[in-house]
């Protein structure tokens, strides 16, 4: 069974990207994504799954809809600064 059967045809290109990010993490390279919408976050979570690769999301605030994903080898310890996200206040 193909992994693509679980996704819509228009999501295949994004699934391919996530698979590339996962392979990079398997070879000890962390990947910080651009901001992802909720569906993309769900796809990342499903594709990464369990194993030697971990994923965390951060959008600077707890209720942010769009978040960046950090995909990394599970032995790394990550902190918020690695997401390169800051909250700005405009007066």
C-alpha positions, 0 to 999 in steps of 0.5 A, a space after each residue: 500500500 502506498 503512503 499516498 493513498 492516505 492523502 488527497 492527490 493535490 497533497 502529494 507534492 507536500 508529502 514528498 517534501 515531508 519525506 525529504 525532511 524526514 530522510 534529512 533528519 535520519 541523517 542528523 540534519 534538523 529541518 525548520 519549515 516555513 509556517 504550516 497551516 493546520 492540515 499541513 501540520 497534520 500531514 507532517 505528524 502522520 508522515 513523521 510518525 514514530 521512530 528516530 525522527 521527532 517533530 515539534 510545532 511552534 507558532 509563538 503563541 499557544 493558539 496560533 493557527 499557523 506554526 513552524 515545524 522542527 523535524 529533527 533526530 530524536 536525540 537532539 534537545 530543542 528549545 524555543 529559540 530554534 524555531 526563530 519566531 518572535 512575537 511583535 507588539 505594535 502600538 
